[in-house]
Amino acid sequence: MSELRWTQQASDDLAAITEFIANDSEFHAQLFAIGVVQNEWI
């Protein structure tokens, strides 16, 4: 499996999306971010 490299824009977008989700649920925001980083949501 190849390694995923994050651009600054992609990292910023993930942070913004995670913050948006956290407005409703910090738990689900964390699950989402972890899933994306671990390539489970791609």
C-alpha positions as CSV (number, residue, x, y, z in Angstrom):
1,M,0.0,0.0,0.0
2,S,1.3,3.4,-0.8
3,E,1.7,6.2,1.7
4,L,-0.8,9.1,1.5
5,R,0.8,12.6,1.4
6,W,-1.2,15.5,2.6
7,T,-1.0,18.9,1.0
8,Q,-1.4,21.9,3.2
9,Q,-4.8,22.6,1.6
10,A,-6.0,19.1,2.2
11,S,-4.9,19.2,5.9
12,D,-6.7,22.6,6.3
13,D,-9.8,21.2,4.7
14,L,-9.8,18.2,7.0
15,A,-9.5,20.5,10.0
16,A,-12.3,22.7,8.8
17,I,-14.6,19.8,8.1
18,T,-13.8,18.2,11.5
19,E,-14.5,21.5,13.3
20,F,-17.8,21.7,11.4
21,I,-18.8,18.2,12.5
22,A,-17.7,18.9,16.0
23,N,-20.3,21.7,16.3
24,D,-22.9,18.9,16.5
25,S,-20.8,16.0,17.9
26,E,-17.1,16.1,19.0
27,F,-17.2,12.3,19.2
28,H,-18.3,11.9,15.6
29,A,-15.8,14.5,14.5
30,Q,-13.0,12.6,16.0
31,L,-14.2,9.3,14.4
32,F,-14.4,11.1,11.0
33,A,-10.9,12.6,11.2
34,I,-9.4,9.3,12.4
35,G,-11.1,7.4,9.6
36,V,-9.9,9.8,7.0
37,V,-6.3,9.8,8.2
38,Q,-6.3,6.0,8.5
39,N,-7.6,5.8,4.9
40,E,-10.9,4.1,6.0
41,W,-13.1,6.8,4.4
42,I,-11.5,7.1,1.0
